[in-house]
């Protein structure tokens, strides 16, 4: 029983997941609202980008950065070739905003780019934030609150089960009742801490940098509503659980408590990654079963070690331990079933166990589990031989203590694992679509040039698309564009070609020819007025074979 329970706990606790992060896209931006470089009178509630072909969004790779550097993206939606980004209220509303996006077009080619607009008056351009970057204090807090939530759940379920069904009549209930109440308080603290840390988790700010608008946005989100429901469930449980803990409650009062417990357990996967994973319904159910079985098993071990093995006499233990063994065996069955479902979906493949950080952490947990298994095997022998007199209880208590310590370490690793990309998602990240275009921004005293060359391969069909802006970031229509390509390291004449400006717009389209592989110097000469002209340069590398 102990052996199987420990194996299942490691498998079940190890599979907490993150959503997959798909690869990004290639498509041409036709227009945006607000326009690139425009200056608005007030901050917009949403930003719309229109592309020249159907696109799909990359979760987590589309961001709006406010003038103070915070990410304010609230939601992202795509319909056909239109991307709509709803934004939260910014603490510092006046200044320059950065919109960073990565998309996937219908032909599967990726592109990433950015545009700016301002509210009130332009300010310094915000640094382009890494959408996946999280401040170290928030990373630590998320893991800590996750661990505290698991621990609180364990302290609620295990002692309650013993007090309701298997507690000796003549033995004081004060200790385990206090343990249950501590578990309730710990879960409340963990839930409130999770609500707080969600705001800087999304914005990339430190843990303490949270504003009231950000908190209100979190509370109004599905995440916040679910955690608020968890707090309400905990309050109801705290009000109804006392008769159960004292052993004076019948089934009529116990059944509603079981329903509340199931509802509370469901809030964990609904605020985690199972809900957005493949087979979401199955994974949510598996998470609920897994957490319930974990809480029964580990909470039972804590109750045994802290109270029963210390205070109950040997005759009482001979009755209690076999019953507990059957409970733990049943918990193991459910743990294994839930763990198998989670592992099949989240690990993805056998090589992902050693080729991804997620799999490596899971293997580390298995190594810790080896110690627990050896200890559990010895404890099981003690129970089977009824060695619960004189030295027997002390030996069993020590072995159970080792089990609890090792399993707590596994629990802590599970709290860290929730921030690691699952094996299936990590493998997806290793093979994103190749970005066979080149996008850069070049500056001169007259203008800022943003351009894209696609696909950058041998031959004549390399499209160049450029956009010009004033130094302040406003669209700047140019009168004449020319682009020159020169192969670096080859004694070849430079090739100069005009590219056509689009009517009444600040961009131009043309084509480039790359006859040989290697590095090319690309020179743009752009005339903005009858007299003003400036040149900017860069280099691109053309591969010998076409990119896939």
N, C-alpha and C positions, 0 to 999 in steps of 0.2 A: 504493500500500500504506500509506504513512505517513498519507496523507490520510484514507483510510477507517478506519484504526485509530484515529486521533484522534477522528473523528466518533463512532465506536461507543463509545469510552471515555467520552466526555462523556455520551452517552445512557445507557449502562449504569450508570456510577457515580452518575448523578443520581437514579436511581429507587430510593432506599432509603426504606422506608415505615414509618408508624405505624398502629396500629389505629384504626379509626373509633370515634368517640365518639357513640353515639346520643343522642337526646333523652330527657328524663325524663318522669315519669308522674303520673297522678291516681288515687288510691284512698284509702279510709279505713282507718286502722289500728285493728284490733279489739283486739288484745292483743299482748304482747311477753313474751319470757323472756330475761333478767330483766325484771320489771315496771318501767315508768317510775317513777323516783324511789325505787326500792327500795335497800336496803343489804344487801350480801351478805357472807358470811364469807370467801369466797375468789373470785378472779377466774375467770370462766367461760371455757370453751374455745370456746364458740360462742354466738351471739345469734340468737334466732328472732323474727321479726316476722310476725304473721298479719293479713292484710287482709280486707276484706269482699267482695273480688272478685278474679278472676285478675289477676296482675300479671306484668310482665317487668322484669328488672334492667337498669340502665344501667351498663355497665362503667366503672370509674373514678369514679363519682359516689356510691358507697356506701362510707362510711368509719367506722371506729371510732377515736376519739382517746383515748389514755391520759391519766392525770392529768398526766404530764410533757409533754404536747403532741405526742407522736409518734403517727403513724398506724400502727395495728397490724393492719389488715385483712389476712388471709391469703388467703381465697377466699370467693366469693359463689356461692350456688346458689339457684335458685327452682324450686319445684314447686307448680303451681297458684297458690294465694293465700298461700303460705308462703315467706318469704325467710329463708334461713339464712346467717349470716355467721360463718365460722370466724376466730378471732383468734390472733395470735402472743402469746408471753409478753411482758409489759411490764416494762421496767427498774424502773419505779416502779409496783408493783401496787396500793398502797393509795391511795384517793382516788376522785374522781368521774370517770366515763367519759362521753364524748359519742358517741352513735350518730347519724350524719347519713345520710339516704337520699333518693334521688330515683328514682321508679318510673314505669312506664307501665302504665296499666290497660287493660282490654279495650276501653273506649270511646275510647282514645287520648288522654285528658286527663291532663296532667302535674301532679304535686305534689311538693314537697320539704318535708321536716320533719326534726326531730331530737328525741331523747329522751336523758335522762341516767339513770344508775344509779351506785351507789357500792360500793366494796369496803372493808370495815373501818369507815370513817367518811367522811362527805361532806367534800370539799375545794372549792376554787374551781372553778367550771365551766370546763373547757377551752375555748379559743377554737375556734370552728367552722372547721376547716381547709379550705382550698381543695384538693380532691383532686388537682388538676393542678399544684399549686405544687411546684417543685423548687428547692432551695437553689442559688444561683449557683455555688458551688464544685463541686457535683455536676454541674451542667450543663456546666461547663468540663471536668471530669474525664471525663465520658461521651464527649464529642466527642474529647478528646485520646486516650483509650484506643482509641476506634474508629479514629482516624487511624493510631495506632501499629500496630494490628493489620493494617490494610490495607498499611502500609509494610512490616511484617515479612513478610507473605505475598508481596509483590512481590519482596523480596530473597531469599526462598527459591526461588521458582519460576524467575525469569528466569535467574540465574546457573547454577542446576542444569541447566536445559535446554541451555544452551550447553556446559557442561562435559561433559555426557553424550553429546552428539551432534555438536557443531560446534566443538570447541576445537582450535586448532592444536597439533600434537604437540610442537613445540619451544618452545612458550610456557609460561611458569610459570603454574601453577594456584593459587598461594598466595593471591593477591588475591581472586579470586572465591570461593574456599573460605571465606576469612574473612568475606566478605560474606554467604554462606549461613548461616554460624554466627551472625553478628550478627542476621540475619533471624529465626532460630529463637529466639534470646534475646529479641528485641524482641516477638515474638508471645507468648512466655510471659509477659513483663512486662505486656503489654496485656491478656491473658486474666485474670491474677491481679488487675490493677487493676479490670477490669470486674466481677469477682466481688465485690471490696470495695465498689465504688461502688453496686452494686445495692441494698445494704441501706439507705443513706441516700436513694437514689433513690425507694424505696418509702415510707420514713417521713417524708420531707420535711426531715430533719435535715441539718446540714452534713456535709461529706465525712469529717471526723475523728470524728464522733459515731456510732460503731458499737460495738455490744456483741457479746459472744460468742454470746448467744442469737440475735441478729439474723443473724450470720454463719452459724450452724448452720442457721437456717431457710432462708437463701439456698442453702446447699450441698445441702440436702435437697429443694429444689424442682426442677422440670424444668429450669429455667434453670441452676441450679447443677450438676446432673448432666450436662447437655450440655457446659458449659464444663470440667468435670472430665474428661470424655471427650476433649475437645480437648487438654487438657494431656497425657493419656495417649498420644494419637496423636502429639503433638509429641515426646514422649520416645522412642517407637518409631522415628519417622522419624530422630531424631538418632542412634540406634544403628545404623540400617541404611543411612544415606545416604553414609557415607564412601567405600565402593568406587565408588559412582556418581560422586562428585565427583572421584575420582582417575582415572576412566576405566578401571577394572579390573573393572567389574561387567557380567555378561551379563544377558540378558533374564529369566533365572530369578530373579535377585535384584531386578530392576527392577520386575517386575509387582506383587509385594506392596507395593512402595513407592508405585506408582501407586494401588493400592487404598486405602492409608492416606491418601494425599493427597486422594482423593475424599471419604473419610470425614471428614477434617479440614475440608475446604471446606464440607461439609454443615452443620457446627455453626454457621456464621454465620447462614444463614437460619433455622435452627431456634431460635436465640435472638433473632431479630429479629421483624419485623412481617409478613414474608411468610407465616409459618406460621398467622397468624390472619386473613389477608386472604381476600377472595373468590378462588376457584380456588387454594387454598393449595398443592396439589400442583404445579400448573404454575408458580407463583411460586417455590417452593423450588427446583425444577429450574432455572428461569431464573436465579435468584440464583447457584447453583453454577456454571453455565456462564458467567455474566457475570463472576464473580470470577476464575475460572480464566483466561478470555481476557484480562482486565485484567492479571492477574499476568504472563502470558506476554509481553504487549505492553510494558507499562511496565518490567518486570524486564529484558526484552531490551534496551530502550533504555539502561537504566542500565549494563548489562554492556558494550554497545557503546561508550558514552561514556567509561566509567571505565577500560576495559582495552584492548579490541580496536582502537579507532580511535587510541589513543595508542601502542600497542606493535607491532601487527602490520604487516608490510610490505605494500606495495600489491598484490603478487601474491596473497597470502593473502586480503586484503580483497576482491579480485575474485571469489574463490570463495565467501567467507562471506556477503557482502551480498546476492547474489541469493537464496541459500537463506533468509536471514533475511526477505527481502521476501515469500517465499511463506508462511513461517510467520505473519508478521504479517497477511497477507491472509486466511489461514484464521481467525486469531483475530478479525479484523474481522467475518467472516461470522457467527460465533457471537455476538459482542458485539451486532451489529445485531439478530439474532433474539431474543436475551434481552431487549434493551432495548425492542423493540416489545411483547413480552408484558407487561413490567412497566409500560410507559407506558400501554397501553390500560387496564389494570386500575386503576392508581393515580392517574393524572391525572384521569380521569373525563370531562372535557369540554375543548374548546378554550378557552372563556372562563376556565376555572380556571387557565390559564397566566398570566394577568395579574390575575385577581381574587383569588387566594389567595397567601399567603406562600410556600407550597411552589412554586407555579408561577413566582413572581417569582425565587426563588432558582435554579430550574432555568434560567430565561432568562438570569440573570447568569452561570451556568456556560457557557451557549452563547456569551455575549459573550467570555469568556476563551478559549473554544475557537477563536474566529476568529483569534487570534494564533497558536495552535498549527497551525491549518490552513495559514496562509500559510507558516509555517516548514517544515511537513512537505512542502508542495508543492516548495519549493526543494530540500530534502534528497532528495526523490525524483528530481529532475532530475539531481542529482549522481551518484546511484547508477546511473541509466539511462545516463549518459554515461561511466561508469567514471572519474570524476574523483577518483581516490584516490591520486594521486601528488603529491609535493611539497606544494603549497598545498591540494590536494584534501581530504586527511584533516582538515586544520585547519578548513577551511570546514564540512565535514560534522559535525565534532565540535562546532563552535559552534552549528550549527542543531539538532543533537540535544540539546545542553544547554538551548537555549531551549524545545524540546518538553518536556523533563523538568521544567523549572521551572514551565511553565504547567500541565502535567498534574498536578504535585504540588499546585498551587493548587486544581485541580478536585477532587483527592482530599480535600483539607482541607474544601472546601465539601460534599462528600458526607458527611463525618463530622459536619458540622453539620446536614445535611439529615435525618439519622435522627431528630432531635428536633422536626422540623416536621411538622405534620399534612398528609398528602397531599391533593391537589386534591379527590378524590372525598369524603374525610372532611370537609374544610373546608367544602365546599358543603353537606354534610348539617348541619353546625353552624349554617350561616347560616339554615336553615329548620326550626328545631325546632318541635314543637307549642306552640301559644300557651298560656301559663299563665293561664287565665282565672279562676282562683280567687285568693283572698287568704289568706295564712297569716301570722299574727303572734303574738308573745308580749307580754303586758302584765302589769305587776306592781303590787301594792299591798302594804300592810303585812300584810294577812291572807292573801293567796294570790298565786300566779302563774297567769295564764290563758293557755293556748295555744288559739287558735281558727282555724278555717278557714271562709271563706264561698265558696260555689260555686253558680253560675258568675259572679256579679257582673254581671248584665245587667238590662235593663228588664223589669219584670213581677214576678209573685208567687213564682216558683219559684226562689228563691235559698236554698239550704240553709246553715244555720249550725251548726257542730259545735264545741263548746268542751270543754276539759278543764282542771280546776283541780288545783293542787299547793300544798303548803305551801311557805314560803320555803326550806325545806331540800330540796325536790324530791320529797317523798313525795306519793302520790295523796291528794287531799282531796275527799271527797264533799261536795257543797253541798246545802243544803235548798231553796233557791229561786233561780231565775235569771230575770232580765228583761233585755231588750235594747231600746234606744230608737234610732230612726233619725231624723235631722234633716237636711234638705237645707240646705247652706250656701249663702247668697246668695239664697234664695227665702223669701218670707213665708208659710211653710207650718207647720202645727202638727206638732210631733214626734209620732212614732208609737211607742207602747210596746207590746211584745208579750212574753208569757211564753214561755220555751222549756223543754221538759220534761227534767228530770234523769232519767237512766237508773237503774233500781233497783240499789242496792248498788254503784254505780260513781261515778267522779269526773268523768263527762262528761254533756253534755246536747245535745239535738238540737232544732232549730226551723227556721222559715223567715222570710225577710225580703222585704219588698216595696219595690221602687225604682220609683216612678211616673214620674220624670223623670231624664234624664241629668244628670251633674254630680257634685260632691263631697258626700259624706254624712258627718256625724259619727255614729259608732257608739258608744253608751254601754252598757256591761255593768254591771248591778247584781246582785251575788251575795251571798246570805246564807249564811254557813257554819255558824252556830249560831242559837239562838233570839234572841240579842242582837247578834251580830257580823255586820256587813254593810259592804261596801266597793264603790266604783264606779271603773271604769277606762274610758278613752276612747281612740278613735283615729279616723282618717278613711280612707275608701275612695272611689275614683273609679269611677263607673258610665259606661261609654261610651254614645254615642248609638245605636250599632248593635251587634247581637250579635257577640261574638267568635267567630272560626272555630276 
